[in-house]
Amino acid sequence: MDVKLDAPRRRMYQEGTMLSWQNLSIYAMDQNRRTISKQLINNVRGVVQPGELTAILGGR
């Protein structure tokens, strides 16, 4: 499959806030025992530039 884009692939400067993270881990809690039941995300890093939309998702 060939895909052709008419728009240039250069990035335009946008004002805003950049968000970055590193060593991010997310855990699910057992509500009854108030203990960690499962690790959903382990030690990830990332960055979001102004004008971008990002979601952090984990498995179940």
PDB file of N, CA, C, O and CB in Angstrom:
ATOM      1  N   MET A   1       0.842  -1.168   0.000  1.00  0.00           N
ATOM      2  CA  MET A   1       0.000   0.000   0.000  1.00  0.00           C
ATOM      3  C   MET A   1       0.892   1.236   0.000  1.00  0.00           C
ATOM      4  O   MET A   1       1.762   1.378   0.859  1.00  0.00           O
ATOM      5  CB  MET A   1      -0.961  -0.005   1.213  1.00  0.00           C
ATOM      6  N   ASP A   2       0.678   2.116  -0.949  1.00  0.00           N
ATOM      7  CA  ASP A   2       1.417   3.374  -1.018  1.00  0.00           C
ATOM      8  C   ASP A   2       0.529   4.503  -0.534  1.00  0.00           C
ATOM      9  O   ASP A   2      -0.625   4.628  -0.944  1.00  0.00           O
ATOM     10  CB  ASP A   2       1.917   3.650  -2.457  1.00  0.00           C
ATOM     11  N   VAL A   3       1.082   5.316   0.339  1.00  0.00           N
ATOM     12  CA  VAL A   3       0.349   6.468   0.863  1.00  0.00           C
ATOM     13  C   VAL A   3       1.139   7.714   0.521  1.00  0.00           C
ATOM     14  O   VAL A   3       2.335   7.795   0.800  1.00  0.00           O
ATOM     15  CB  VAL A   3       0.117   6.354   2.408  1.00  0.00           C
ATOM     16  N   LYS A   4       0.469   8.692  -0.087  1.00  0.00           N
ATOM     17  CA  LYS A   4       1.133   9.952  -0.423  1.00  0.00           C
ATOM     18  C   LYS A   4       0.448  11.079   0.331  1.00  0.00           C
ATOM     19  O   LYS A   4      -0.778  11.195   0.336  1.00  0.00           O
ATOM     20  CB  LYS A   4       1.106  10.215  -1.961  1.00  0.00           C
ATOM     21  N   LEU A   5       1.253  11.890   0.955  1.00  0.00           N
ATOM     22  CA  LEU A   5       0.736  13.038   1.698  1.00  0.00           C
ATOM     23  C   LEU A   5       1.054  14.313   0.934  1.00  0.00           C
ATOM     24  O   LEU A   5       2.187  14.524   0.503  1.00  0.00           O
ATOM     25  CB  LEU A   5       1.334  13.094   3.129  1.00  0.00           C
ATOM     26  N   ASP A   6       0.049  15.159   0.771  1.00  0.00           N
ATOM     27  CA  ASP A   6       0.267  16.433   0.090  1.00  0.00           C
ATOM     28  C   ASP A   6       0.881  17.468   1.018  1.00  0.00           C
ATOM     29  O   ASP A   6       1.591  18.369   0.573  1.00  0.00           O
ATOM     30  CB  ASP A   6      -1.042  16.958  -0.473  1.00  0.00           C
ATOM     31  N   ALA A   7       0.606  17.335   2.308  1.00  0.00           N
ATOM     32  CA  ALA A   7       1.110  18.315   3.278  1.00  0.00           C
ATOM     33  C   ALA A   7       2.571  18.013   3.600  1.00  0.00           C
ATOM     34  O   ALA A   7       2.966  16.849   3.666  1.00  0.00           O
ATOM     35  CB  ALA A   7       0.252  18.302   4.578  1.00  0.00           C
ATOM     36  N   PRO A   8       3.373  19.055   3.799  1.00  0.00           N
ATOM     37  CA  PRO A   8       4.766  18.824   4.191  1.00  0.00           C
ATOM     38  C   PRO A   8       4.831  18.197   5.580  1.00  0.00           C
ATOM     39  O   PRO A   8       3.962  18.445   6.415  1.00  0.00           O
ATOM     40  CB  PRO A   8       5.566  20.145   4.164  1.00  0.00           C
ATOM     41  N   ARG A   9       5.853  17.388   5.828  1.00  0.00           N
ATOM     42  CA  ARG A   9       5.969  16.689   7.093  1.00  0.00           C
ATOM     43  C   ARG A   9       6.804  17.455   8.113  1.00  0.00           C
ATOM     44  O   ARG A   9       7.275  16.860   9.082  1.00  0.00           O
ATOM     45  CB  ARG A   9       6.563  15.331   6.868  1.00  0.00           C
ATOM     46  N   ARG A  10       6.995  18.722   7.927  1.00  0.00           N
ATOM     47  CA  ARG A  10       7.754  19.505   8.902  1.00  0.00           C
ATOM     48  C   ARG A  10       6.834  19.924  10.040  1.00  0.00           C
ATOM     49  O   ARG A  10       5.621  20.042   9.866  1.00  0.00           O
ATOM     50  CB  ARG A  10       8.401  20.750   8.235  1.00  0.00           C
ATOM     51  N   ARG A  11       7.405  20.137  11.158  1.00  0.00           N
ATOM     52  CA  ARG A  11       6.654  20.524  12.348  1.00  0.00           C
ATOM     53  C   ARG A  11       6.595  22.028  12.470  1.00  0.00           C
ATOM     54  O   ARG A  11       7.611  22.710  12.340  1.00  0.00           O
ATOM     55  CB  ARG A  11       7.275  19.919  13.603  1.00  0.00           C
ATOM     56  N   MET A  12       5.421  22.539  12.715  1.00  0.00           N
ATOM     57  CA  MET A  12       5.274  23.971  12.927  1.00  0.00           C
ATOM     58  C   MET A  12       5.444  24.270  14.408  1.00  0.00           C
ATOM     59  O   MET A  12       5.040  23.475  15.256  1.00  0.00           O
ATOM     60  CB  MET A  12       3.899  24.474  12.414  1.00  0.00           C
ATOM     61  N   TYR A  13       6.034  25.401  14.716  1.00  0.00           N
ATOM     62  CA  TYR A  13       6.215  25.799  16.107  1.00  0.00           C
ATOM     63  C   TYR A  13       4.872  26.160  16.709  1.00  0.00           C
ATOM     64  O   TYR A  13       4.087  26.892  16.106  1.00  0.00           O
ATOM     65  CB  TYR A  13       7.197  26.983  16.222  1.00  0.00           C
ATOM     66  N   GLN A  14       4.610  25.645  17.901  1.00  0.00           N
ATOM     67  CA  GLN A  14       3.394  25.991  18.628  1.00  0.00           C
ATOM     68  C   GLN A  14       3.772  26.375  20.044  1.00  0.00           C
ATOM     69  O   GLN A  14       4.607  25.729  20.678  1.00  0.00           O
ATOM     70  CB  GLN A  14       2.377  24.816  18.624  1.00  0.00           C
ATOM     71  N   GLU A  15       3.151  27.429  20.528  1.00  0.00           N
ATOM     72  CA  GLU A  15       3.354  27.797  21.920  1.00  0.00           C
ATOM     73  C   GLU A  15       2.547  26.854  22.792  1.00  0.00           C
ATOM     74  O   GLU A  15       1.519  26.323  22.371  1.00  0.00           O
ATOM     75  CB  GLU A  15       2.956  29.274  22.178  1.00  0.00           C
ATOM     76  N   GLY A  16       3.017  26.656  23.992  1.00  0.00           N
ATOM     77  CA  GLY A  16       2.291  25.798  24.917  1.00  0.00           C
ATOM     78  C   GLY A  16       3.241  25.153  25.904  1.00  0.00           C
ATOM     79  O   GLY A  16       4.392  25.561  26.056  1.00  0.00           O
ATOM     80  N   THR A  17       2.736  24.159  26.553  1.00  0.00           N
ATOM     81  CA  THR A  17       3.489  23.466  27.590  1.00  0.00           C
ATOM     82  C   THR A  17       3.891  22.084  27.110  1.00  0.00           C
ATOM     83  O   THR A  17       3.075  21.360  26.541  1.00  0.00           O
ATOM     84  CB  THR A  17       2.671  23.365  28.884  1.00  0.00           C
ATOM     85  N   MET A  18       5.144  21.715  27.336  1.00  0.00           N
ATOM     86  CA  MET A  18       5.620  20.380  27.034  1.00  0.00           C
ATOM     87  C   MET A  18       5.551  19.559  28.315  1.00  0.00           C
ATOM     88  O   MET A  18       5.925  20.042  29.384  1.00  0.00           O
ATOM     89  CB  MET A  18       7.070  20.408  26.452  1.00  0.00           C
ATOM     90  N   LEU A  19       5.081  18.339  28.216  1.00  0.00           N
ATOM     91  CA  LEU A  19       4.980  17.440  29.360  1.00  0.00           C
ATOM     92  C   LEU A  19       5.860  16.232  29.102  1.00  0.00           C
ATOM     93  O   LEU A  19       5.775  15.611  28.042  1.00  0.00           O
ATOM     94  CB  LEU A  19       3.506  17.011  29.617  1.00  0.00           C
ATOM     95  N   SER A  20       6.711  15.894  30.075  1.00  0.00           N
ATOM     96  CA  SER A  20       7.536  14.693  29.929  1.00  0.00           C
ATOM     97  C   SER A  20       7.508  13.907  31.228  1.00  0.00           C
ATOM     98  O   SER A  20       7.266  14.459  32.301  1.00  0.00           O
ATOM     99  CB  SER A  20       8.996  15.059  29.542  1.00  0.00           C
ATOM    100  N   TRP A  21       7.758  12.614  31.116  1.00  0.00           N
ATOM    101  CA  TRP A  21       7.795  11.752  32.298  1.00  0.00           C
ATOM    102  C   TRP A  21       8.809  10.648  32.056  1.00  0.00           C
ATOM    103  O   TRP A  21       9.121  10.304  30.917  1.00  0.00           O
ATOM    104  CB  TRP A  21       6.385  11.155  32.615  1.00  0.00           C
ATOM    105  N   GLN A  22       9.315  10.103  33.152  1.00  0.00           N
ATOM    106  CA  GLN A  22      10.234   8.961  33.092  1.00  0.00           C
ATOM    107  C   GLN A  22      10.032   8.114  34.339  1.00  0.00           C
ATOM    108  O   GLN A  22       9.568   8.601  35.371  1.00  0.00           O
ATOM    109  CB  GLN A  22      11.726   9.430  32.972  1.00  0.00           C
ATOM    110  N   ASN A  23      10.383   6.852  34.228  1.00  0.00           N
ATOM    111  CA  ASN A  23      10.230   5.895  35.330  1.00  0.00           C
ATOM    112  C   ASN A  23       8.797   5.866  35.864  1.00  0.00           C
ATOM    113  O   ASN A  23       8.589   5.765  37.073  1.00  0.00           O
ATOM    114  CB  ASN A  23      11.198   6.239  36.463  1.00  0.00           C
ATOM    115  N   LEU A  24       7.815   5.953  34.975  1.00  0.00           N
ATOM    116  CA  LEU A  24       6.408   5.950  35.376  1.00  0.00           C
ATOM    117  C   LEU A  24       5.915   4.515  35.508  1.00  0.00           C
ATOM    118  O   LEU A  24       6.016   3.727  34.567  1.00  0.00           O
ATOM    119  CB  LEU A  24       5.539   6.732  34.355  1.00  0.00           C
ATOM    120  N   SER A  25       5.387   4.183  36.672  1.00  0.00           N
ATOM    121  CA  SER A  25       4.775   2.878  36.905  1.00  0.00           C
ATOM    122  C   SER A  25       3.389   3.117  37.486  1.00  0.00           C
ATOM    123  O   SER A  25       3.193   4.023  38.296  1.00  0.00           O
ATOM    124  CB  SER A  25       5.650   1.988  37.864  1.00  0.00           C
ATOM    125  N   ILE A  26       2.425   2.297  37.066  1.00  0.00           N
ATOM    126  CA  ILE A  26       1.048   2.429  37.536  1.00  0.00           C
ATOM    127  C   ILE A  26       0.579   1.077  38.049  1.00  0.00           C
ATOM    128  O   ILE A  26       0.790   0.045  37.412  1.00  0.00           O
ATOM    129  CB  ILE A  26       0.108   2.952  36.406  1.00  0.00           C
ATOM    130  N   TYR A  27      -0.056   1.105  39.204  1.00  0.00           N
ATOM    131  CA  TYR A  27      -0.512  -0.120  39.857  1.00  0.00           C
ATOM    132  C   TYR A  27      -2.014  -0.065  40.084  1.00  0.00           C
ATOM    133  O   TYR A  27      -2.583   1.004  40.304  1.00  0.00           O
ATOM    134  CB  TYR A  27       0.223  -0.334  41.192  1.00  0.00           C
ATOM    135  N   ALA A  28      -2.655  -1.239  40.027  1.00  0.00           N
ATOM    136  CA  ALA A  28      -4.069  -1.367  40.393  1.00  0.00           C
ATOM    137  C   ALA A  28      -4.125  -1.753  41.863  1.00  0.00           C
ATOM    138  O   ALA A  28      -3.330  -2.564  42.338  1.00  0.00           O
ATOM    139  CB  ALA A  28      -4.816  -2.431  39.491  1.00  0.00           C
ATOM    140  N   MET A  29      -5.072  -1.162  42.571  1.00  0.00           N
ATOM    141  CA  MET A  29      -5.211  -1.445  44.000  1.00  0.00           C
ATOM    142  C   MET A  29      -6.392  -2.372  44.251  1.00  0.00           C
ATOM    143  O   MET A  29      -7.427  -2.260  43.595  1.00  0.00           O
ATOM    144  CB  MET A  29      -5.382  -0.141  44.795  1.00  0.00           C
ATOM    145  N   ASP A  30      -6.236  -3.279  45.193  1.00  0.00           N
ATOM    146  CA  ASP A  30      -7.342  -4.095  45.679  1.00  0.00           C
ATOM    147  C   ASP A  30      -8.098  -3.235  46.684  1.00  0.00           C
ATOM    148  O   ASP A  30      -7.569  -2.915  47.748  1.00  0.00           O
ATOM    149  CB  ASP A  30      -6.842  -5.457  46.326  1.00  0.00           C
ATOM    150  N   GLN A  31      -9.316  -2.864  46.357  1.00  0.00           N
ATOM    151  CA  GLN A  31     -10.087  -1.939  47.198  1.00  0.00           C
ATOM    152  C   GLN A  31     -10.413  -2.525  48.569  1.00  0.00           C
ATOM    153  O   GLN A  31     -10.472  -1.788  49.554  1.00  0.00           O
ATOM    154  CB  GLN A  31     -11.374  -1.554  46.495  1.00  0.00           C
ATOM    155  N   ASN A  32     -10.625  -3.827  48.646  1.00  0.00           N
ATOM    156  CA  ASN A  32     -10.979  -4.442  49.927  1.00  0.00           C
ATOM    157  C   ASN A  32      -9.792  -4.510  50.883  1.00  0.00           C
ATOM    158  O   ASN A  32      -9.925  -4.217  52.072  1.00  0.00           O
ATOM    159  CB  ASN A  32     -11.530  -5.837  49.698  1.00  0.00           C
ATOM    160  N   ARG A  33      -8.645  -4.894  50.363  1.00  0.00           N
ATOM    161  CA  ARG A  33      -7.453  -5.053  51.217  1.00  0.00           C
ATOM    162  C   ARG A  33      -6.553  -3.824  51.219  1.00  0.00           C
ATOM    163  O   ARG A  33      -5.638  -3.718  52.036  1.00  0.00           O
ATOM    164  CB  ARG A  33      -6.651  -6.254  50.764  1.00  0.00           C
ATOM    165  N   ARG A  34      -6.817  -2.891  50.296  1.00  0.00           N
ATOM    166  CA  ARG A  34      -5.983  -1.689  50.137  1.00  0.00           C
ATOM    167  C   ARG A  34      -4.510  -2.056  49.910  1.00  0.00           C
ATOM    168  O   ARG A  34      -3.604  -1.461  50.495  1.00  0.00           O
ATOM    169  CB  ARG A  34      -6.113  -0.781  51.380  1.00  0.00           C
ATOM    170  N   THR A  35      -4.307  -3.033  49.061  1.00  0.00           N
ATOM    171  CA  THR A  35      -2.965  -3.464  48.684  1.00  0.00           C
ATOM    172  C   THR A  35      -2.846  -3.424  47.159  1.00  0.00           C
ATOM    173  O   THR A  35      -3.851  -3.330  46.453  1.00  0.00           O
ATOM    174  CB  THR A  35      -2.659  -4.899  49.233  1.00  0.00           C
ATOM    175  N   ILE A  36      -1.630  -3.494  46.666  1.00  0.00           N
ATOM    176  CA  ILE A  36      -1.401  -3.520  45.222  1.00  0.00           C
ATOM    177  C   ILE A  36      -1.779  -4.900  44.700  1.00  0.00           C
ATOM    178  O   ILE A  36      -1.274  -5.912  45.187  1.00  0.00           O
ATOM    179  CB  ILE A  36       0.087  -3.177  44.874  1.00  0.00           C
ATOM    180  N   SER A  37      -2.671  -4.943  43.704  1.00  0.00           N
ATOM    181  CA  SER A  37      -3.083  -6.233  43.158  1.00  0.00           C
ATOM    182  C   SER A  37      -2.382  -6.561  41.838  1.00  0.00           C
ATOM    183  O   SER A  37      -2.179  -7.734  41.526  1.00  0.00           O
ATOM    184  CB  SER A  37      -4.583  -6.249  42.955  1.00  0.00           C
ATOM    185  N   LYS A  38      -2.007  -5.530  41.053  1.00  0.00           N
ATOM    186  CA  LYS A  38      -1.371  -5.790  39.764  1.00  0.00           C
ATOM    187  C   LYS A  38      -0.645  -4.543  39.273  1.00  0.00           C
ATOM    188  O   LYS A  38      -1.109  -3.422  39.478  1.00  0.00           O
ATOM    189  CB  LYS A  38      -2.413  -6.248  38.726  1.00  0.00           C
ATOM    190  N   GLN A  39       0.492  -4.750  38.625  1.00  0.00           N
ATOM    191  CA  GLN A  39       1.210  -3.641  38.003  1.00  0.00           C
ATOM    192  C   GLN A  39       0.726  -3.522  36.558  1.00  0.00           C
ATOM    193  O   GLN A  39       0.820  -4.479  35.790  1.00  0.00           O
ATOM    194  CB  GLN A  39       2.769  -3.856  38.067  1.00  0.00           C
ATOM    195  N   LEU A  40       0.208  -2.348  36.188  1.00  0.00           N
ATOM    196  CA  LEU A  40      -0.345  -2.129  34.852  1.00  0.00           C
ATOM    197  C   LEU A  40       0.679  -1.583  33.870  1.00  0.00           C
ATOM    198  O   LEU A  40       0.710  -1.989  32.708  1.00  0.00           O
ATOM    199  CB  LEU A  40      -1.513  -1.187  34.932  1.00  0.00           C
ATOM    200  N   ILE A  41       1.511  -0.671  34.332  1.00  0.00           N
ATOM    201  CA  ILE A  41       2.543  -0.053  33.497  1.00  0.00           C
ATOM    202  C   ILE A  41       3.838  -0.075  34.288  1.00  0.00           C
ATOM    203  O   ILE A  41       3.847   0.240  35.478  1.00  0.00           O
ATOM    204  CB  ILE A  41       2.156   1.417  33.075  1.00  0.00           C
ATOM    205  N   ASN A  42       4.938  -0.449  33.629  1.00  0.00           N
ATOM    206  CA  ASN A  42       6.209  -0.608  34.327  1.00  0.00           C
ATOM    207  C   ASN A  42       7.312   0.239  33.695  1.00  0.00           C
ATOM    208  O   ASN A  42       7.753  -0.032  32.578  1.00  0.00           O
ATOM    209  CB  ASN A  42       6.621  -2.071  34.335  1.00  0.00           C
ATOM    210  N   ASN A  43       7.749   1.261  34.418  1.00  0.00           N
ATOM    211  CA  ASN A  43       8.960   2.007  34.095  1.00  0.00           C
ATOM    212  C   ASN A  43       8.985   2.552  32.658  1.00  0.00           C
ATOM    213  O   ASN A  43       9.917   2.264  31.907  1.00  0.00           O
ATOM    214  CB  ASN A  43      10.157   1.128  34.314  1.00  0.00           C
ATOM    215  N   VAL A  44       7.976   3.329  32.276  1.00  0.00           N
ATOM    216  CA  VAL A  44       7.938   3.900  30.927  1.00  0.00           C
ATOM    217  C   VAL A  44       8.332   5.369  30.963  1.00  0.00           C
ATOM    218  O   VAL A  44       8.307   6.010  32.014  1.00  0.00           O
ATOM    219  CB  VAL A  44       6.536   3.740  30.306  1.00  0.00           C
ATOM    220  N   ARG A  45       8.696   5.886  29.802  1.00  0.00           N
ATOM    221  CA  ARG A  45       9.009   7.306  29.685  1.00  0.00           C
ATOM    222  C   ARG A  45       8.368   7.835  28.418  1.00  0.00           C
ATOM    223  O   ARG A  45       8.065   7.075  27.499  1.00  0.00           O
ATOM    224  CB  ARG A  45      10.547   7.551  29.677  1.00  0.00           C
ATOM    225  N   GLY A  46       8.162   9.140  28.376  1.00  0.00           N
ATOM    226  CA  GLY A  46       7.560   9.731  27.192  1.00  0.00           C
ATOM    227  C   GLY A  46       7.560  11.239  27.261  1.00  0.00           C
ATOM    228  O   GLY A  46       7.962  11.841  28.256  1.00  0.00           O
ATOM    229  N   VAL A  47       7.097  11.835  26.176  1.00  0.00           N
ATOM    230  CA  VAL A  47       7.032  13.287  26.076  1.00  0.00           C
ATOM    231  C   VAL A  47       5.841  13.653  25.192  1.00  0.00           C
ATOM    232  O   VAL A  47       5.530  12.947  24.233  1.00  0.00           O
ATOM    233  CB  VAL A  47       8.365  13.878  25.504  1.00  0.00           C
ATOM    234  N   VAL A  48       5.182  14.756  25.521  1.00  0.00           N
ATOM    235  CA  VAL A  48       4.082  15.294  24.722  1.00  0.00           C
ATOM    236  C   VAL A  48       4.428  16.734  24.392  1.00  0.00           C
ATOM    237  O   VAL A  48       4.653  17.551  25.285  1.00  0.00           O
ATOM    238  CB  VAL A  48       2.704  15.193  25.479  1.00  0.00           C
ATOM    239  N   GLN A  49       4.469  17.036  23.108  1.00  0.00           N
ATOM    240  CA  GLN A  49       4.762  18.382  22.634  1.00  0.00           C
ATOM    241  C   GLN A  49       3.459  19.177  22.546  1.00  0.00           C
ATOM    242  O   GLN A  49       2.386  18.578  22.478  1.00  0.00           O
ATOM    243  CB  GLN A  49       5.482  18.341  21.256  1.00  0.00           C
ATOM    244  N   PRO A  50       3.526  20.505  22.546  1.00  0.00           N
ATOM    245  CA  PRO A  50       2.319  21.318  22.364  1.00  0.00           C
ATOM    246  C   PRO A  50       1.594  20.932  21.076  1.00  0.00           C
ATOM    247  O   PRO A  50       2.220  20.744  20.033  1.00  0.00           O
ATOM    248  CB  PRO A  50       2.677  22.817  22.343  1.00  0.00           C
ATOM    249  N   GLY A  51       0.277  20.818  21.160  1.00  0.00           N
ATOM    250  CA  GLY A  51      -0.519  20.455  19.996  1.00  0.00           C
ATOM    251  C   GLY A  51      -0.707  18.965  19.804  1.00  0.00           C
ATOM    252  O   GLY A  51      -1.402  18.560  18.872  1.00  0.00           O
ATOM    253  N   GLU A  52      -0.112  18.123  20.655  1.00  0.00           N
ATOM    254  CA  GLU A  52      -0.254  16.676  20.549  1.00  0.00           C
ATOM    255  C   GLU A  52      -1.220  16.155  21.600  1.00  0.00           C
ATOM    256  O   GLU A  52      -1.378  16.753  22.664  1.00  0.00           O
ATOM    257  CB  GLU A  52       1.106  15.989  20.692  1.00  0.00           C
ATOM    258  N   LEU A  53      -1.854  15.054  21.299  1.00  0.00           N
ATOM    259  CA  LEU A  53      -2.750  14.379  22.227  1.00  0.00           C
ATOM    260  C   LEU A  53      -2.171  13.002  22.501  1.00  0.00           C
ATOM    261  O   LEU A  53      -1.859  12.264  21.566  1.00  0.00           O
ATOM    262  CB  LEU A  53      -4.209  14.285  21.660  1.00  0.00           C
ATOM    263  N   THR A  54      -2.025  12.648  23.770  1.00  0.00           N
ATOM    264  CA  THR A  54      -1.443  11.364  24.155  1.00  0.00           C
ATOM    265  C   THR A  54      -2.269  10.735  25.256  1.00  0.00           C
ATOM    266  O   THR A  54      -2.768  11.429  26.143  1.00  0.00           O
ATOM    267  CB  THR A  54       0.017  11.534  24.609  1.00  0.00           C
ATOM    268  N   ALA A  55      -2.412   9.427  25.201  1.00  0.00           N
ATOM    269  CA  ALA A  55      -3.093   8.676  26.260  1.00  0.00           C
ATOM    270  C   ALA A  55      -2.141   7.616  26.789  1.00  0.00           C
ATOM    271  O   ALA A  55      -1.421   6.980  26.019  1.00  0.00           O
ATOM    272  CB  ALA A  55      -4.418   8.025  25.738  1.00  0.00           C
ATOM    273  N   ILE A  56      -2.139   7.428  28.087  1.00  0.00           N
ATOM    274  CA  ILE A  56      -1.343   6.372  28.707  1.00  0.00           C
ATOM    275  C   ILE A  56      -2.310   5.253  29.063  1.00  0.00           C
ATOM    276  O   ILE A  56      -3.209   5.437  29.884  1.00  0.00           O
ATOM    277  CB  ILE A  56      -0.555   6.893  29.981  1.00  0.00           C
ATOM    278  N   LEU A  57      -2.123   4.095  28.444  1.00  0.00           N
ATOM    279  CA  LEU A  57      -3.032   2.971  28.630  1.00  0.00           C
ATOM    280  C   LEU A  57      -2.270   1.782  29.194  1.00  0.00           C
ATOM    281  O   LEU A  57      -1.090   1.587  28.903  1.00  0.00           O
ATOM    282  CB  LEU A  57      -3.720   2.594  27.303  1.00  0.00           C
ATOM    283  N   GLY A  58      -2.952   1.003  29.993  1.00  0.00           N
ATOM    284  CA  GLY A  58      -2.344  -0.204  30.537  1.00  0.00           C
ATOM    285  C   GLY A  58      -3.262  -1.390  30.344  1.00  0.00           C
ATOM    286  O   GLY A  58      -4.470  -1.233  30.167  1.00  0.00           O
ATOM    287  N   GLY A  59      -2.691  -2.566  30.378  1.00  0.00           N
ATOM    288  CA  GLY A  59      -3.483  -3.786  30.255  1.00  0.00           C
ATOM    289  C   GLY A  59      -4.245  -4.077  31.531  1.00  0.00           C
ATOM    290  O   GLY A  59      -4.015  -3.462  32.572  1.00  0.00           O
ATOM    291  N   ARG A  60      -5.128  -4.999  31.429  1.00  0.00           N
ATOM    292  CA  ARG A  60      -5.901  -5.374  32.609  1.00  0.00           C
ATOM    293  C   ARG A  60      -5.549  -6.755  33.054  1.00  0.00           C
ATOM    294  O   ARG A  60      -6.101  -7.246  34.038  1.00  0.00           O
ATOM    295  CB  ARG A  60      -7.383  -5.284  32.339  1.00  0.00           C
TER     296      ARG A  60
END
